[in-house]
């Protein structure tokens, strides 16, 4: 069973309702620490906090103020250890190419969630990577 209660999440979504939905889905799955940001600049300020660091960023790729690739670039430049889950309305590239983009920047990509997000899809992604994420937080 997934043990995500020790992980710190950051949800980056410009739509208030979807940001709230993803935060609540994570809490329903057992997450104790969920930060919410409405744009990339706000997310970067939250990511700069040294203690405790964010473990998983769930980022909307369709944000008008700061796209997902720009956020990934900033994570890589700062050598932030967070893993990334992409969230998008899009089908196909660039959502499907995020694994290549994140690899190029040295960021661990966990998967893509299509909007509207579901607890089942979040659980699938997190279950697949929970052992690695748990080791990362120790």
TARASUL-V968359 format. One record per pair of residues at least 6 apart in sequence whose C-alpha atoms are under 6 Angstrom apart, sorted by the first residue. I is the first residue (numbers start at 1). J is the second residue. If there is no record, write none. Layout:
I|J  I|J
This chain:
2|127  4|31  5|30  5|31  5|32  7|55  8|33  8|54  8|55  9|34  9|54  9|56  9|57  10|34  10|35  10|36  10|57  11|36  11|57  11|58  12|37  12|38  12|59  12|60  13|19  13|38  13|60  14|38  14|39  25|119  37|43  40|66  54|82  55|82  56|82  56|83  56|84  57|84  58|84  58|85  58|86  59|86  59|87  60|87  60|88  61|67  61|68  61|87  61|88  76|105  83|108  83|109  84|109  84|110  85|110  85|111  85|112  86|112  87|112  87|113  87|114  88|114  88|115  89|114  89|115  99|109
